[in-house]
Amino acid sequence: MQLTPRYLRAVFVISAASVGVASGTTILPHGVSRADLCVTEGTIDELPASHRFIVDSPKMRAFVRAEPVQSIEARFTYLGATSHDIPLGSGRMRRQFGLKLRAQDACNLVYAMWRIEPESTLVVSIKENPGQHVSAECGNLGYRNIKPQQAVRLPKWRPGDTHTLRAEMTRADMNIYIDDTLAWQGTLGSEVLKWDERVGIRSDNVRLQFELRTGPLDQANARNQDCKSEPATAE
């Protein structure tokens, strides 16, 4: 199955009109506000009178302070490239936006990244660095890409395009939906179960407007004391 831009737009219109029509339609109950987010790198601004955010930083990293169930959704509009670019630690230039799950810390977590340049692809990675907890210790080490059991080709992003990206985990199994269509399915392995159930977001070299939703949050376990900015890295 190939997701063409025309098909994705059609799915989005149908799902907005009738919840449950598109495959994988789920309504996550909690809309994330700026107060719910800990931004560890870059800047996220909240638009007035809304829970809609804007990011214009070449590198942005953030996580939801409280522990939710393993689900997070971002509905975003791509605004184009940032005013200047920062390469990854490997030296490669990449434009991407994605979700973080099982986010124990900056060195041990799961990434579901939608890469848009140099090619449009969905990549799920486990970043694992036992005994290390901050980016200054692990940098861009410890990544391992997970081969999906099911995946589809994705469209290229164009400025002004709007999409929904949702990741759901049931223990070590992950499903990723784009505009409520299953785009990636696979198993991550039992080692991820030892990490926290925090979720978050990441972007590299893209300008976006977006809103976030998660599963139910345990606000009693909000980790305000863990919200610390990190020095800029080339992760």
C-alpha positions in Angstrom: 0.0 0.0 0.0 1.3 3.5 -0.9 0.1 6.6 0.9 -0.2 9.3 -1.7 -0.7 13.0 -0.7 -4.2 12.8 -2.3 -5.1 9.7 -0.3 -3.8 11.1 3.0 -5.9 14.3 2.5 -9.0 12.2 1.8 -8.4 10.1 4.9 -8.0 13.2 7.1 -11.3 14.7 5.8 -13.2 11.5 6.3 -11.9 11.0 9.9 -12.7 14.6 10.8 -16.2 14.1 9.7 -16.9 10.7 11.2 -14.8 9.3 14.1 -14.2 5.6 13.6 -14.4 5.5 9.8 -10.6 5.5 9.1 -8.5 2.6 10.2 -7.0 3.0 13.7 -9.1 6.1 14.7 -8.5 6.9 18.3 -9.4 9.9 20.4 -6.7 10.5 23.0 -8.3 12.2 26.0 -5.7 14.7 27.2 -4.7 17.8 25.3 -1.2 18.8 26.3 -0.6 22.5 27.4 2.7 24.3 27.6 2.6 23.8 31.3 2.6 20.0 30.8 5.8 20.1 28.8 9.4 20.1 29.9 11.6 21.6 27.1 15.1 20.4 27.4 16.5 22.0 24.2 15.3 24.7 21.8 12.1 26.7 22.3 8.4 25.9 22.1 5.9 28.8 22.2 2.2 28.4 22.8 -0.2 30.4 20.6 -2.6 32.7 22.6 -5.8 31.1 23.8 -5.0 27.7 22.6 -3.0 24.5 23.2 -1.3 24.9 19.8 2.4 25.3 19.8 5.0 26.7 17.4 8.6 25.8 17.0 11.3 27.5 15.0 14.4 26.1 16.6 16.8 24.0 14.6 16.8 21.5 17.4 13.9 20.9 19.8 13.6 18.3 22.5 10.7 18.0 25.1 8.8 15.5 27.1 5.4 15.5 28.9 6.0 15.9 32.6 3.5 13.4 33.9 3.5 9.7 33.1 0.8 8.7 30.6 -0.2 5.4 29.0 2.0 4.7 26.1 0.3 6.8 23.5 0.9 10.2 22.0 -0.4 12.1 19.0 0.9 15.2 17.2 -1.3 17.1 14.7 1.1 19.4 12.9 1.4 21.8 10.0 4.8 22.0 8.3 6.0 25.6 7.8 9.3 24.9 6.0 12.9 24.8 7.0 14.4 26.7 9.9 16.4 29.9 9.2 19.6 28.0 9.8 20.4 24.3 10.0 22.3 22.2 12.5 23.7 18.8 11.4 23.3 15.7 13.5 26.2 14.2 15.4 27.0 12.0 12.4 27.5 15.1 10.3 24.4 14.3 8.2 21.8 17.0 7.5 18.3 15.9 8.2 14.8 17.5 8.6 12.5 15.5 10.8 9.8 15.5 13.4 8.9 12.7 15.7 7.7 11.2 19.0 9.6 9.9 22.0 8.3 7.0 24.0 9.6 5.1 27.1 11.6 8.2 27.7 13.7 7.2 30.7 16.2 10.0 29.9 18.1 11.5 27.0 20.2 8.4 26.6 17.6 5.6 27.0 14.3 5.9 25.1 12.4 5.0 21.9 12.1 7.3 18.9 9.5 7.3 16.2 10.8 9.8 13.7 9.3 11.0 10.4 12.2 12.0 8.3 11.4 14.3 5.5 14.8 15.1 4.0 16.8 13.7 2.3 13.9 11.2 1.9 10.5 10.7 3.4 10.5 7.7 5.7 9.4 6.6 9.1 12.2 5.2 11.3 11.7 3.7 14.8 14.9 3.5 16.9 15.9 2.4 20.3 18.5 4.5 22.0 20.1 2.6 24.8 23.1 3.6 26.8 23.2 1.8 30.2 24.5 3.9 33.1 24.3 7.1 31.1 21.5 9.7 31.5 22.3 13.0 29.9 23.3 14.0 26.3 26.7 15.1 27.3 27.5 11.5 28.3 25.9 9.5 25.4 25.8 12.0 22.5 24.5 10.2 19.4 25.6 6.8 20.6 23.5 3.7 21.3 21.0 3.9 18.4 19.5 0.8 16.9 16.8 0.9 14.2 14.0 -1.6 14.4 12.8 -3.4 11.3 9.0 -3.2 11.0 6.6 -6.1 10.4 4.5 -3.7 8.3 5.3 -0.4 6.8 4.2 1.8 3.9 5.7 4.5 1.7 5.1 8.0 2.8 4.5 11.3 1.0 7.0 14.2 0.9 6.2 17.2 3.1 5.4 20.5 1.5 5.0 23.8 3.4 1.4 24.2 4.5 0.8 20.4 4.7 -1.0 19.2 7.8 -0.7 15.6 9.1 -1.4 13.6 12.2 1.3 11.3 13.7 0.3 8.9 16.5 2.3 6.2 18.3 0.7 3.6 20.5 2.6 1.0 22.5 1.2 -2.2 24.1 4.1 -3.4 26.2 6.8 -3.8 23.6 4.6 -3.7 20.5 4.3 -0.4 18.6 1.8 0.8 16.1 2.3 4.2 14.3 -0.5 5.9 12.4 -0.3 8.7 9.9 -3.7 10.4 9.5 -5.3 7.4 11.2 -3.8 4.9 8.7 -1.4 2.3 10.0 2.0 3.2 8.7 4.4 1.2 10.8 4.0 -1.9 13.0 6.6 -3.8 14.9 8.0 -5.2 18.2 10.7 -3.4 20.1 11.9 -6.1 22.5 11.4 -6.6 26.2 14.4 -4.4 27.2 12.3 -1.2 26.7 9.9 -2.3 29.4 12.3 -1.3 32.2 12.1 2.3 31.2 9.6 5.0 32.3 6.4 5.6 30.5 7.0 9.2 29.7 6.4 10.4 26.1 7.7 13.5 24.3 8.6 15.1 20.9 11.7 16.0 18.9 12.4 18.0 15.8 15.5 18.8 13.7 15.7 21.8 11.3 11.9 22.2 10.7 9.4 24.9 11.5 6.1 23.6 12.8 2.8 24.5 14.3 1.4 21.6 16.2 -0.8 20.3 19.1 -0.3 17.2 21.2 -2.6 14.7 22.8 -1.8 11.8 25.1 -3.5 9.1 27.0 -4.7 9.7 30.6 -2.0 11.5 32.6 -1.1 10.6 36.2 -0.7 14.2 37.4 0.2 13.1 40.9 3.4 11.7 39.4 4.3 14.8 37.4 8.1 15.2 37.4 8.5 18.9 37.7 11.8 18.4 39.5 13.2 16.6 36.4 12.7 19.5 34.1 16.2 20.7 33.3 17.5 22.2 30.1 20.6 20.5 28.6 23.5 22.1 26.8 23.1 22.0 23.0 24.3 18.8 21.5 24.7 17.3 18.0 22.6 14.3 18.8 
